[in-house]
Amino acid sequence: MSRFGGPEVLEYTEVDEPIPATSEVRVRLFAAGINPNEAYIRTGTYSFYTPELPYTPGFDGAGVVDAVGEGVKHLKIGDRVFVAALLAKRNTGTYAQKVVCDANAVHRLPESISYQQGASLGIPALTAYRALFHRAKIKPGETVLIHGASGGVGLLVVQMAKGIGATVIGTASIEEGKSLVKASGATHVLEHITEGSIDKIISLTNGKGPEVIIEFLANMNLETDLKMIAPYGRIVVVGNRGSLEINPRLAMMKEADILGMALWNASPDEYNASLHAVEAFLESGMLHPEVGDELTLEEAEKAHAQILNKKARGKMILSID
């Protein structure tokens, strides 16, 4: 990108190969993840981050370490890795054949996980972890409702919640998405919840309601969430696309908490702890990322045109030769 604007500002071009400095590594990438926040950053109007131009987008990817800076102990040339560089001090961008970033943003990828799956981690996996463990502080045995569970983040929320012993209810709008949510470990899979289907959720939770709700479209669902959340429950707002009017008494009656969440706000300690947890979840087999649409690096413009408008089914990625 040499200017801000629509998807057309993404140019496929040659740049100098980046060189890692102390405590940095270079990764030869085979896949890069596409995230909605990268489309917002492209416009130059994103409240969390406005990059200096020219700028190569991309925070997530997977590949092989091909150069190591001084002071790096946990990685060596040839290691299979995934990159999660959202909060890295240096990140040359994963929409590229090679990326240089902080070594602590790069973690080993098990042989059982493909590069495409590895590129599906990063922001989605760390968002899922922060929503469940840092914000909701979910406990084994609780019930969690995940709106829009068939997306790149939603499926990982399902897997993590199921993996620590929670009961999972997921929603999706198409049959393929419902099948993915079920395969990821959801006990119940439903159509998207509306005012008219609150009773269904209440009946599935023995009249109590879910203790945790992970909300990806708060402007549409928040009032409904407050009506079905369990007493003292926690609603984590991960996504929102507008304003709404609600009656605060609904929160008062349940003493329910509405918790905002943005991965950008994670402290370095929280972010690093999340990365170690994701690596451990991968090693244990708890996580198995679902790859959605796969485009080529040359098609980054097309990917940005689709990412905010297409119904999610797993994680959209760029395949890199």
BELPEPE-V470243 format. One record per helix or strand of 2 or more residues. SS is the DSSP state (hx for helix, st for strand). FROM is the first residue (numbers start at 1). TO is the last residue. Records with the same first field share a line. If there is no record, write none. Layout:
# BELPEPE-V470243
SS->FROM-TO, FROM-TO
This chain:
# BELPEPE-V470243
hx->7-9, 36-43, 103-105, 115-118, 123-135, 152-163, 175-183, 195-204, 218-228, 249-254, 263-265, 268-284, 297-307
st->24-33, 60-68, 80-84, 98-102, 106-108, 143-146, 167-171, 188-190, 212-215, 234-237, 257-260, 291-296, 314-319
